[in-house]
Amino acid sequence: LRFTADRAFAARRRDVEAAVTGEIRLGGRFSAPEVRGSLRVDQGVLYIDELYRQFLIVGLELDDPDLASIVDTSLVAVRPLLAASANPFLSNLRISNLQVAVANESWLRSRDMDVEVSGNINVSFDRRDEDLRMIGALNVERGTYTLYYPPLQSRRFQVRQGVIDFPGTPGIDPSLSITAAYRARANGEPLDVLAVVTGTLQN
């Protein structure tokens, strides 16, 4: 089967929104389906804080009575990529070598960061193992980074450059390298204060 999309809403969730154009092909067998193709994200938002909340509960069984005694699990609004299913078509679905081009007007947003990105990513996903892997890099085009410090003060930095690298490790945990600047004054002269954001999404 071949599916084509023209600025179709592929996702509208708490953690991601995306309108895409491109083509995907579904092959294999009903009990072992495989998806390939290429898509362009025409417009999208990845909400980093929502993703981080998902990382915080990775490995926890929400029906565990010990967990239920300290956490109201009905308030945990986290959905997996695909809902659990006994249907072999869904439970064995694989995405192989899906080429994703991220166009301008695509954003990474969090409490601290709001940056526009573009680039190319290769996506693979094995539903049986819940194994998601992404390889590629996104260039930071523009945006802001807000630095908070005591007592209850903040400064908004303008992003100058950056790269978000997806090394192919399981899950969504890219490496960040972003430089932003805040224009201040010292002794009457302009002074650029730089903020360098590094590490990974989890750290």
C-alpha beads as a LAMMPS data file, in Angstrom:
LAMMPS data file: protein, C-alpha beads

203 atoms
202 bonds

1 atom types
1 bond types

-500.0 500.0 xlo xhi
-500.0 500.0 ylo yhi
-500.0 500.0 zlo zhi

Masses

1 110.0

Atoms # bond

1 1 1 0.000 0.000 0.000
2 1 1 1.179 3.528 -0.745
3 1 1 0.027 6.567 1.223
4 1 1 0.652 10.155 0.192
5 1 1 0.177 13.233 2.363
6 1 1 0.027 16.948 1.577
7 1 1 0.403 18.999 4.767
8 1 1 -1.607 16.404 6.680
9 1 1 -1.700 16.477 10.494
10 1 1 0.269 13.347 11.370
11 1 1 0.326 14.054 15.110
12 1 1 -1.486 16.314 17.538
13 1 1 -0.499 15.246 21.050
14 1 1 0.662 16.831 24.284
15 1 1 4.282 16.130 23.354
16 1 1 4.289 16.650 19.572
17 1 1 2.349 18.322 16.789
18 1 1 3.264 17.906 13.130
19 1 1 1.906 18.590 9.648
20 1 1 3.685 16.481 7.021
21 1 1 4.032 16.038 3.270
22 1 1 5.430 12.970 1.548
23 1 1 4.895 9.302 0.890
24 1 1 5.042 6.145 2.985
25 1 1 4.810 2.555 1.793
26 1 1 3.340 -0.301 3.812
27 1 1 4.565 -3.782 2.940
28 1 1 5.341 -7.137 4.529
29 1 1 2.651 -9.403 5.945
30 1 1 -0.336 -8.686 8.158
31 1 1 1.489 -10.292 11.094
32 1 1 4.772 -8.506 10.287
33 1 1 4.037 -5.153 8.592
34 1 1 6.840 -2.783 7.635
35 1 1 6.675 0.933 6.850
36 1 1 9.192 2.817 4.701
37 1 1 9.211 6.146 2.935
38 1 1 10.131 9.791 3.184
39 1 1 8.310 12.694 4.795
40 1 1 8.837 16.409 5.213
41 1 1 7.680 18.104 8.400
42 1 1 6.171 21.319 7.037
43 1 1 5.292 22.653 10.456
44 1 1 5.680 21.135 13.883
45 1 1 6.366 21.516 17.595
46 1 1 8.147 19.129 19.955
47 1 1 7.309 19.932 23.599
48 1 1 10.436 18.988 25.523
49 1 1 8.907 19.257 28.999
50 1 1 6.243 16.707 28.066
51 1 1 8.907 14.337 26.747
52 1 1 10.929 14.768 29.931
53 1 1 7.908 13.836 32.030
54 1 1 7.680 10.632 30.007
55 1 1 11.339 9.851 30.760
56 1 1 10.627 10.281 34.487
57 1 1 8.174 7.376 34.505
58 1 1 9.979 5.078 32.065
59 1 1 10.205 1.628 33.622
60 1 1 7.422 2.230 36.135
61 1 1 4.395 -0.036 36.040
62 1 1 1.409 2.287 36.478
63 1 1 -0.712 -0.532 37.884
64 1 1 1.903 -1.303 40.552
65 1 1 0.105 -0.988 43.947
66 1 1 3.244 0.493 45.540
67 1 1 3.302 3.230 42.913
68 1 1 -0.441 3.781 43.146
69 1 1 -0.104 4.447 46.883
70 1 1 2.032 7.537 46.274
71 1 1 1.012 8.694 42.767
72 1 1 -2.407 9.459 41.345
73 1 1 -1.815 7.514 38.125
74 1 1 -5.026 8.885 36.609
75 1 1 -3.240 12.225 36.334
76 1 1 -0.303 10.843 34.360
77 1 1 -1.182 11.962 30.827
78 1 1 1.491 10.030 28.947
79 1 1 0.668 7.994 25.869
80 1 1 3.062 5.592 24.128
81 1 1 3.783 5.938 20.422
82 1 1 1.129 3.277 19.794
83 1 1 -1.426 2.065 22.285
84 1 1 -1.072 -1.507 23.529
85 1 1 -2.889 -3.934 21.280
86 1 1 -3.406 -7.667 20.867
87 1 1 -3.775 -7.125 17.130
88 1 1 -0.681 -8.655 15.451
89 1 1 -0.693 -5.918 12.806
90 1 1 -0.149 -3.208 15.424
91 1 1 1.905 -5.196 17.917
92 1 1 4.482 -6.235 15.264
93 1 1 4.653 -3.015 13.256
94 1 1 8.116 -1.884 12.163
95 1 1 9.252 1.424 10.692
96 1 1 12.452 0.988 8.709
97 1 1 14.656 3.753 7.364
98 1 1 11.979 6.455 7.347
99 1 1 13.619 9.604 5.993
100 1 1 12.279 12.730 7.706
101 1 1 13.199 16.219 6.485
102 1 1 12.412 18.929 9.025
103 1 1 11.630 22.266 7.355
104 1 1 11.621 25.732 8.878
105 1 1 8.631 26.539 11.106
106 1 1 9.463 23.495 13.222
107 1 1 10.126 24.255 16.883
108 1 1 11.499 22.747 20.083
109 1 1 9.741 24.276 23.067
110 1 1 10.131 24.034 26.820
111 1 1 9.917 26.278 29.883
112 1 1 13.438 27.520 29.123
113 1 1 13.859 27.140 25.373
114 1 1 11.961 28.104 22.226
115 1 1 14.030 27.416 19.111
116 1 1 13.319 26.890 15.427
117 1 1 15.108 23.944 13.815
118 1 1 15.651 22.348 10.414
119 1 1 17.536 19.297 9.186
120 1 1 17.235 15.625 8.351
121 1 1 16.588 12.575 10.549
122 1 1 16.379 8.863 9.839
123 1 1 13.757 7.100 12.000
124 1 1 13.422 3.395 12.845
125 1 1 10.881 1.885 15.232
126 1 1 10.244 -1.715 16.293
127 1 1 6.872 -1.981 18.014
128 1 1 7.602 -5.424 19.486
129 1 1 10.613 -4.140 21.416
130 1 1 9.341 -0.540 21.808
131 1 1 12.686 0.391 20.225
132 1 1 12.761 3.889 18.708
133 1 1 16.010 5.115 17.131
134 1 1 16.736 8.410 15.398
135 1 1 19.884 9.327 13.484
136 1 1 20.672 12.763 12.107
137 1 1 20.986 16.383 13.133
138 1 1 18.836 19.483 13.387
139 1 1 20.345 22.942 12.984
140 1 1 19.066 25.651 15.289
141 1 1 17.924 28.566 13.128
142 1 1 16.749 31.080 15.725
143 1 1 14.943 31.374 19.020
144 1 1 15.354 32.201 22.678
145 1 1 16.719 30.616 25.834
146 1 1 15.627 31.928 29.250
147 1 1 18.117 31.616 32.103
148 1 1 16.581 31.618 35.585
149 1 1 18.608 32.455 38.682
150 1 1 17.858 33.511 42.269
151 1 1 16.153 35.440 43.619
152 1 1 13.368 34.894 41.052
153 1 1 15.172 36.693 38.257
154 1 1 15.618 35.729 34.638
155 1 1 17.292 36.845 31.425
156 1 1 16.149 35.978 27.917
157 1 1 19.008 35.095 25.610
158 1 1 18.790 35.228 21.809
159 1 1 19.979 32.006 20.199
160 1 1 22.907 32.532 17.825
161 1 1 23.700 29.017 16.679
162 1 1 23.299 25.403 17.627
163 1 1 23.001 21.773 16.644
164 1 1 20.746 19.051 18.054
165 1 1 22.311 15.698 17.255
166 1 1 20.459 12.370 17.292
167 1 1 23.133 9.641 17.597
168 1 1 20.862 6.621 17.133
169 1 1 20.572 5.632 20.788
170 1 1 17.240 4.151 21.952
171 1 1 14.458 6.644 22.646
172 1 1 14.489 10.407 22.140
173 1 1 17.623 11.708 23.845
174 1 1 19.539 14.015 21.463
175 1 1 22.777 15.810 22.297
176 1 1 22.414 19.594 22.566
177 1 1 24.941 22.252 21.575
178 1 1 23.324 25.689 21.580
179 1 1 24.875 29.128 22.050
180 1 1 22.749 32.142 22.997
181 1 1 23.638 35.735 23.902
182 1 1 22.251 38.434 26.147
183 1 1 23.252 42.060 25.510
184 1 1 24.206 43.788 28.759
185 1 1 26.301 46.857 29.600
186 1 1 29.455 47.183 31.698
187 1 1 30.960 50.602 32.480
188 1 1 28.700 52.082 29.836
189 1 1 29.946 49.708 27.140
190 1 1 27.914 46.924 25.503
191 1 1 28.772 43.457 26.724
192 1 1 27.561 40.125 25.354
193 1 1 26.870 37.487 28.002
194 1 1 26.850 33.999 26.489
195 1 1 24.860 30.968 27.581
196 1 1 26.053 27.616 26.224
197 1 1 23.528 24.772 26.510
198 1 1 25.086 21.294 26.243
199 1 1 24.314 17.783 27.383
200 1 1 21.377 15.615 26.357
201 1 1 17.628 15.922 26.648
202 1 1 17.674 13.803 29.816
203 1 1 20.737 15.570 31.236

Bonds

1 1 1 2
2 1 2 3
3 1 3 4
4 1 4 5
5 1 5 6
6 1 6 7
7 1 7 8
8 1 8 9
9 1 9 10
10 1 10 11
11 1 11 12
12 1 12 13
13 1 13 14
14 1 14 15
15 1 15 16
16 1 16 17
17 1 17 18
18 1 18 19
19 1 19 20
20 1 20 21
21 1 21 22
22 1 22 23
23 1 23 24
24 1 24 25
25 1 25 26
26 1 26 27
27 1 27 28
28 1 28 29
29 1 29 30
30 1 30 31
31 1 31 32
32 1 32 33
33 1 33 34
34 1 34 35
35 1 35 36
36 1 36 37
37 1 37 38
38 1 38 39
39 1 39 40
40 1 40 41
41 1 41 42
42 1 42 43
43 1 43 44
44 1 44 45
45 1 45 46
46 1 46 47
47 1 47 48
48 1 48 49
49 1 49 50
50 1 50 51
51 1 51 52
52 1 52 53
53 1 53 54
54 1 54 55
55 1 55 56
56 1 56 57
57 1 57 58
58 1 58 59
59 1 59 60
60 1 60 61
61 1 61 62
62 1 62 63
63 1 63 64
64 1 64 65
65 1 65 66
66 1 66 67
67 1 67 68
68 1 68 69
69 1 69 70
70 1 70 71
71 1 71 72
72 1 72 73
73 1 73 74
74 1 74 75
75 1 75 76
76 1 76 77
77 1 77 78
78 1 78 79
79 1 79 80
80 1 80 81
81 1 81 82
82 1 82 83
83 1 83 84
84 1 84 85
85 1 85 86
86 1 86 87
87 1 87 88
88 1 88 89
89 1 89 90
90 1 90 91
91 1 91 92
92 1 92 93
93 1 93 94
94 1 94 95
95 1 95 96
96 1 96 97
97 1 97 98
98 1 98 99
99 1 99 100
100 1 100 101
101 1 101 102
102 1 102 103
103 1 103 104
104 1 104 105
105 1 105 106
106 1 106 107
107 1 107 108
108 1 108 109
109 1 109 110
110 1 110 111
111 1 111 112
112 1 112 113
113 1 113 114
114 1 114 115
115 1 115 116
116 1 116 117
117 1 117 118
118 1 118 119
119 1 119 120
120 1 120 121
121 1 121 122
122 1 122 123
123 1 123 124
124 1 124 125
125 1 125 126
126 1 126 127
127 1 127 128
128 1 128 129
129 1 129 130
130 1 130 131
131 1 131 132
132 1 132 133
133 1 133 134
134 1 134 135
135 1 135 136
136 1 136 137
137 1 137 138
138 1 138 139
139 1 139 140
140 1 140 141
141 1 141 142
142 1 142 143
143 1 143 144
144 1 144 145
145 1 145 146
146 1 146 147
147 1 147 148
148 1 148 149
149 1 149 150
150 1 150 151
151 1 151 152
152 1 152 153
153 1 153 154
154 1 154 155
155 1 155 156
156 1 156 157
157 1 157 158
158 1 158 159
159 1 159 160
160 1 160 161
161 1 161 162
162 1 162 163
163 1 163 164
164 1 164 165
165 1 165 166
166 1 166 167
167 1 167 168
168 1 168 169
169 1 169 170
170 1 170 171
171 1 171 172
172 1 172 173
173 1 173 174
174 1 174 175
175 1 175 176
176 1 176 177
177 1 177 178
178 1 178 179
179 1 179 180
180 1 180 181
181 1 181 182
182 1 182 183
183 1 183 184
184 1 184 185
185 1 185 186
186 1 186 187
187 1 187 188
188 1 188 189
189 1 189 190
190 1 190 191
191 1 191 192
192 1 192 193
193 1 193 194
194 1 194 195
195 1 195 196
196 1 196 197
197 1 197 198
198 1 198 199
199 1 199 200
200 1 200 201
201 1 201 202
202 1 202 203
